[in-house]
Amino acid sequence: MAKARSPNRDKALELWLESGGNISNRELAEQLGEKEKTISNWKSRDKWNVVLQTGQCSTTMKTESNAGAPEGNRNAVGNRGGTAPKRNSNAVTHGFFRKYFPEETADIMEEIESKSPIDMLWENIVIQYTAIVRAQRIMFVRDQDDETRVLIKEKPGMFGTEEEWEYQHAWDKQAAFLNAQSRAMTTLQGLIKRYEEMLNSSLATEEQRLRVEKLKGEIAVLEQKTSKDDDKPIEILIKRKGEG
């Protein structure tokens, strides 16, 4: 039996539209007693951004109709209950994927179809930024005496085992880290630039604008930490669109 649709799903959309798209997923989750991730899924699957711009929503609950196929019609043979059979391609925008791709892959494609380009780009930004922050821990150099010894070759010999070691000195590790961090930052900045360009479109919401401003502030702090320039304080100021 299919899981009943939560009444909060439509309520969440209603509250979000009333706010003009400015209320956050967290606030909605707190008001409705739902998980923030649940709100995010509803927002993506029901295409709230499109609804906000067009005023049309085809995902809310509809009154059931008892009308069926004309007598003798065989288009729905083998389908009891008036709904499409499980995995029937007519329930998917691109039935081709359901026909030829594994179920798990097709499910992922369905999920992606419900996302807007700007939200997909934002997710890529978050993934890249997460990798940069994680690298701070993985590639951390304790001090100038921080040396790493790595066994790169081992083979038996006449007088015992022959081993070959590679030594990584602190300055080598620090240089490698800075180079990797610089490349990663360049990629991240490119993604952010594209995101900001997309914000100029009419479909961008205030929430989407504010979250990139917050991220840019965090990156500025991270860059300062990486360069160890603690003498230059950074002030992070986030303004809503239209504020002076």
Backbone torsions as a table, in degrees:
resi	resn	phi	psi	omega
1	MET	NA	133.3	-179.1
2	ALA	-67.7	146.2	179.7
3	LYS	-69.2	132.9	-178.8
4	ALA	-63.4	141.0	179.7
5	ARG	-69.7	131.1	-179.5
6	SER	-70.6	131.6	177.3
7	PRO	-63.5	-22.3	179.2
8	ASN	-69.5	-18.2	-179.0
9	ARG	-63.6	-46.5	177.9
10	ASP	-74.2	-34.0	179.0
11	LYS	-64.2	-39.6	179.6
12	ALA	-62.2	-43.6	178.2
13	LEU	-62.9	-41.2	-179.8
14	GLU	-61.3	-46.0	179.6
15	LEU	-64.8	-39.0	-178.8
16	TRP	-65.8	-41.1	178.5
17	LEU	-66.8	-38.7	178.7
18	GLU	-62.1	-30.6	-179.9
19	SER	-84.6	-1.6	-177.0
20	GLY	72.9	20.9	-179.5
21	GLY	83.2	12.0	-175.5
22	ASN	-96.0	-17.3	-179.8
23	ILE	-74.8	139.5	-176.3
24	SER	-81.9	161.6	176.8
25	ASN	-61.1	-36.6	-179.5
26	ARG	-64.4	-42.5	179.2
27	GLU	-64.0	-41.9	177.9
28	LEU	-62.7	-42.6	-179.9
29	ALA	-60.8	-41.8	-179.9
30	GLU	-67.4	-40.3	-179.3
31	GLN	-67.1	-36.9	-174.0
32	LEU	-100.1	-4.1	-179.7
33	GLY	70.4	31.2	179.1
34	GLU	-111.7	167.9	174.9
35	LYS	-77.5	146.3	179.7
36	GLU	-60.2	-36.4	179.3
37	LYS	-65.7	-34.7	177.7
38	THR	-63.1	-44.4	177.9
39	ILE	-60.3	-42.6	-179.7
40	SER	-61.6	-40.9	178.9
41	ASN	-65.0	-43.8	177.9
42	TRP	-60.8	-43.6	-178.1
43	LYS	-60.9	-39.0	-178.9
44	SER	-75.2	-48.5	-175.3
45	ARG	-68.3	-36.1	-178.2
46	ASP	-91.4	2.0	174.7
47	LYS	52.6	58.4	-177.7
48	TRP	-58.3	-38.3	-178.1
49	ASN	-60.9	-39.1	178.4
50	VAL	-67.6	-41.8	179.3
51	VAL	-60.9	-40.8	-178.9
52	LEU	-60.7	-37.9	-177.0
53	GLN	-83.4	-35.9	-174.2
54	THR	-99.1	-23.3	-177.0
55	GLY	75.9	10.6	-178.7
56	GLN	-116.1	135.2	179.3
57	CYS	-136.7	124.5	-179.1
58	SER	-108.3	10.8	-174.2
59	THR	-106.9	-7.1	-179.8
60	THR	-75.1	166.5	-176.9
61	MET	-62.5	140.4	178.9
62	LYS	-119.7	152.0	178.0
63	THR	-69.4	133.1	-178.3
64	GLU	-69.1	145.8	178.0
65	SER	-113.9	138.6	179.9
66	ASN	-90.8	-1.3	-178.3
67	ALA	-66.0	138.3	-179.9
68	GLY	-126.6	-172.7	-179.8
69	ALA	-72.1	150.9	177.7
70	PRO	-57.8	154.2	-179.4
71	GLU	-59.8	131.5	179.9
72	GLY	93.1	-11.3	179.3
73	ASN	-71.2	130.8	-174.8
74	ARG	-112.4	15.9	-179.1
75	ASN	-66.7	-24.2	-175.7
76	ALA	-114.9	24.8	179.5
77	VAL	-59.8	132.9	179.7
78	GLY	86.9	2.1	-179.0
79	ASN	-118.4	100.5	-178.5
80	ARG	-94.0	140.7	174.1
81	GLY	99.5	-3.2	174.4
82	GLY	81.2	2.8	179.4
83	THR	-112.9	160.6	-179.7
84	ALA	-68.8	140.4	176.9
85	PRO	-58.5	157.3	179.5
86	LYS	-55.3	132.3	178.6
87	ARG	68.5	14.4	176.5
88	ASN	-65.9	129.3	-173.1
89	SER	-66.8	-16.8	-179.9
90	ASN	-74.1	-7.4	176.8
91	ALA	-92.1	1.3	-178.0
92	VAL	-121.0	142.0	-179.2
93	THR	-56.1	-43.4	178.0
94	HIS	-117.7	91.5	-179.0
95	GLY	-62.3	-19.5	178.3
96	PHE	-56.5	-41.1	-178.4
97	PHE	-64.0	-41.2	-179.4
98	ARG	-66.0	-31.0	-175.4
99	LYS	-76.2	-37.9	-171.5
100	TYR	-114.2	-18.1	-176.4
101	PHE	-98.7	153.5	175.1
102	PRO	-59.0	154.1	-176.2
103	GLU	-58.2	-43.0	-178.6
104	GLU	-61.4	-42.1	179.0
105	THR	-65.2	-43.1	179.7
106	ALA	-63.7	-37.7	177.8
107	ASP	-62.7	-42.0	178.5
108	ILE	-63.3	-40.7	179.5
109	MET	-63.7	-39.3	176.7
110	GLU	-60.2	-43.4	-179.8
111	GLU	-62.9	-42.5	-178.7
112	ILE	-66.4	-36.7	-178.8
113	GLU	-58.2	-29.7	-176.6
114	SER	-83.5	-5.1	-178.0
115	LYS	-92.3	145.6	174.9
116	SER	-83.6	154.4	179.3
117	PRO	-55.5	-37.9	-177.5
118	ILE	-68.9	-34.2	177.6
119	ASP	-72.8	-35.7	176.5
120	MET	-65.1	-39.4	178.2
121	LEU	-65.7	-40.0	178.8
122	TRP	-61.9	-40.8	178.7
123	GLU	-62.2	-37.3	176.1
124	ASN	-65.7	-36.6	177.0
125	ILE	-63.6	-44.7	-179.8
126	VAL	-63.1	-42.0	179.0
127	ILE	-62.3	-44.8	-179.8
128	GLN	-65.1	-42.7	-179.8
129	TYR	-65.8	-39.1	177.6
130	THR	-61.0	-42.0	178.8
131	ALA	-63.4	-37.7	179.4
132	ILE	-65.6	-45.4	-179.6
133	VAL	-65.6	-40.7	179.7
134	ARG	-63.5	-34.2	179.9
135	ALA	-63.8	-25.1	178.6
136	GLN	-59.9	-36.8	-179.7
137	ARG	-81.0	-43.1	-176.1
138	ILE	-66.3	-40.9	-173.0
139	MET	-102.5	17.1	-178.3
140	PHE	-62.7	132.4	176.5
141	VAL	-108.8	118.0	-172.4
142	ARG	-64.3	-53.9	179.2
143	ASP	-162.2	-172.1	-176.6
144	GLN	-68.3	-15.1	178.9
145	ASP	-96.8	3.8	-179.0
146	ASP	-72.9	104.1	-176.6
147	GLU	-120.6	139.2	179.7
148	THR	-116.3	133.3	178.7
149	ARG	-115.2	125.0	-175.2
150	VAL	-123.0	127.3	176.1
151	LEU	-78.3	116.5	-176.3
152	ILE	-108.6	-16.3	179.6
153	LYS	-152.9	140.0	179.6
154	GLU	-147.9	127.2	178.5
155	LYS	-150.1	146.0	-179.5
156	PRO	-70.0	143.5	178.6
157	GLY	-131.6	178.3	-178.2
158	MET	-63.9	-34.0	-176.6
159	PHE	-111.3	24.1	179.4
160	GLY	127.4	-170.1	-178.7
161	THR	-82.7	130.4	177.6
162	GLU	-94.0	127.3	-176.8
163	GLU	-122.6	145.6	175.5
164	GLU	-125.3	125.0	-175.2
165	TRP	-114.8	149.5	174.3
166	GLU	-115.6	130.5	-179.9
167	TYR	-104.1	129.0	177.4
168	GLN	-111.7	110.2	-178.2
169	HIS	-82.7	161.5	-175.5
170	ALA	-55.6	-45.0	-176.8
171	TRP	-67.5	-32.2	176.9
172	ASP	-68.3	-43.6	-179.3
173	LYS	-66.1	-39.4	179.7
174	GLN	-66.0	-41.5	179.3
175	ALA	-64.2	-41.9	178.8
176	ALA	-63.4	-40.4	179.5
177	PHE	-63.7	-46.0	-178.3
178	LEU	-64.1	-39.2	178.1
179	ASN	-65.0	-44.9	179.5
180	ALA	-64.9	-41.6	-179.9
181	GLN	-64.1	-39.7	-179.9
182	SER	-63.7	-44.0	178.7
183	ARG	-64.2	-41.8	-179.5
184	ALA	-65.5	-39.7	179.0
185	MET	-65.1	-39.6	178.5
186	THR	-61.7	-42.8	177.1
187	THR	-62.7	-44.3	-179.3
188	LEU	-63.2	-43.8	-179.8
189	GLN	-63.7	-35.1	176.4
190	GLY	-64.9	-41.1	177.9
191	LEU	-64.5	-41.8	-179.9
192	ILE	-64.9	-39.6	178.5
193	LYS	-60.9	-44.2	177.9
194	ARG	-64.0	-38.3	179.6
195	TYR	-63.2	-44.2	-179.4
196	GLU	-65.0	-34.0	176.1
197	GLU	-64.5	-38.6	179.5
198	MET	-71.5	-23.2	179.4
199	LEU	-65.6	-20.2	-180.0
200	ASN	-73.9	-11.2	178.9
201	SER	-73.7	158.7	-176.6
202	SER	-70.6	-16.0	-177.2
203	LEU	-86.3	-8.8	-178.7
204	ALA	-71.1	140.2	180.0
205	THR	-102.9	165.4	178.7
206	GLU	-62.7	-36.6	178.6
207	GLU	-61.2	-41.3	179.6
208	GLN	-66.5	-33.3	178.7
209	ARG	-71.3	-43.3	-175.7
210	LEU	-69.1	-35.6	-174.7
211	ARG	-68.5	-30.5	178.0
212	VAL	-74.8	-31.5	176.1
213	GLU	-65.2	-40.3	177.9
214	LYS	-63.3	-43.4	-179.1
215	LEU	-64.2	-40.7	179.8
216	LYS	-62.1	-35.2	176.3
217	GLY	-66.5	-41.5	179.1
218	GLU	-65.0	-38.2	178.9
219	ILE	-65.1	-38.8	178.6
220	ALA	-60.9	-41.3	177.8
221	VAL	-65.6	-41.8	-179.6
222	LEU	-64.1	-41.1	178.9
223	GLU	-64.7	-37.3	177.9
224	GLN	-65.5	-41.1	179.7
225	LYS	-64.6	-41.2	-179.0
226	THR	-63.2	-40.8	-179.2
227	SER	-83.3	-5.9	179.7
228	LYS	57.6	36.1	178.6
229	ASP	-97.5	77.0	-174.1
230	ASP	-81.5	-3.9	-176.4
231	ASP	-87.4	-4.9	-177.3
232	LYS	-115.2	97.5	-180.0
233	PRO	-67.1	148.2	-179.6
234	ILE	-117.3	130.6	177.6
235	GLU	-105.1	124.9	-179.5
236	ILE	-103.6	119.1	-178.4
237	LEU	-125.0	119.2	-179.8
238	ILE	-112.3	124.6	-178.9
239	LYS	-120.1	145.4	173.0
240	ARG	-76.8	152.1	-178.5
241	LYS	-59.1	131.3	179.2
242	GLY	97.9	-14.3	177.9
243	GLU	-79.1	147.4	179.6
244	GLY	-81.2	NA	NA
